[in-house]
Amino acid sequence: MNDILPSQTPAWRYLEEQARQLFEQYGIEEIRTPIVESTDLFKRSIGEVTDIVEKEMYTFEDRNGDSLTLRPEGTASVVRACEEHGMLYNQTQRLWYAGPMFRHERPQKGRYRQFHQIGVECFGFPGPDIDAELIVMTFRLWQKLGLDQQVTLQINSLGTAASRQAYRSALTAYLSDFKDQLDEDSLRRLETNPLRILDTKDPKTRAVLKEAPVFSEYLDDVSRQHFDELCGLLTSSGVPFEVNPALVRGLDYYGLTVFEWVTDTLGAQGTICAGGRYDGLVEQLGGKPTPAVGFAMGVERLVLLLETHGCLPSSLLDRLDFFIAASGEGAQAFAFDVACQLRSSQHSAKVIMNFGGGSLKTQMKRADKSGATYALVIGEAEVAARSVTLKYLRTDKPQKSQSLTEFLSGLGRLM
Ligand code: HAM
């Protein structure tokens, strides 16, 4: 779990702002849900037999003895909130969220125990058109951020529930002949959730999987049509993609479309954005059958990528504009007034005042260290004349004394 320090927050804010502006263009509204939910919600949605639920959740009992969990992802919470507030009744929804998620994973570059996602979830749209729109939208975000050359899109279809059932049977039958070569987790999953085995990192199991039946051969007509239409829409939108038949995702709620945006410039944790369709989840959590699709991106990984490729605009490192130095009888009170008027007449002005006294020489040293472009010096003469002395800290222009009114009306030229 990390602190995000002042040197890093401008990049975070930049990314969050770019995403927010884009979502607004697509009519997507913001939702904020609690960080803690009942444990049961995640077990029932993400799936009992997944790494997240089996090994990674931060789960605890509260004072009432209820089992609660720090959210490991946002989708389940959004579905719960929509159901709870009747938002899916004869309505469609396009929603986005941003915030911290928690998974007890082995930390490494790009993988943390508290990490942040920005996600989108849409409800009530059954066709591949919305799948395509979300993917095209993420592509536009990479373009806006200057990252489109660094990422590639992988897509796959996990088919309808019927296709998955047929494939599950075929896979189980095949793997049952190689039980002695499967790792412990995969052996257990053979009975409970065989599709999860496709995700294994164990080299021996991976070798067995090389000859396993392929999902795409078990897709029914509905699944195939959905996928073909999606591919067609992506192609006509000019979004390059690769079909990756091994893409299965680590959460159980997906069916039909799944996708991941990956980069090879961040090391092992290269997925920066991932999602797909989960038409069965709302019903599984007690609602009426509702088609749904969404994605989430990893903010830490995106910030790393922006930094790695020098994609952060230099204006993010904007320096302070004014440092106000004051010394002498009545100077501090007048300086407060100057700062206040300066901030009200120029809302973008970044102004700090000298606090803690000190001689003018000391204060000018602080002004220089602050990185400010200008110093405003206020001594007894300035108090008497209601004027300010402007010093240029980064160029050797001569200093200038002006009445406060004159200075404020000429501010536009300084900034
Ligand atoms: P996910 O693939 O588990 O999907 O996570 C989405 C993204 O969150 C990942 O691609 C990655 O960028 C980031 N991420 C995940 N775990 C970590 C971690 N430990 N440290 C840093 N970044 C991480 C979901 O969470 C789904 N809820 C996505 C979704 C929304 N599907 C449909 N709607």
Boltz pocket constraint, residues with backbone or C-beta under 6 A from the ligand:
constraints:
  - pocket:
      binder: B
      contacts: [[A, 72], [A, 73], [A, 74], [A, 75], [A, 103], [A, 105], [A, 110], [A, 111], [A, 112], [A, 113], [A, 114], [A, 115], [A, 116], [A, 117], [A, 119], [A, 120], [A, 121], [A, 250], [A, 251], [A, 271], [A, 272], [A, 273], [A, 274], [A, 275], [A, 276], [A, 277], [A, 278], [A, 293], [A, 294], [A, 295], [A, 296], [A, 297], [A, 298], [A, 299], [A, 300], [A, 301]]
      max_distance: 6.0
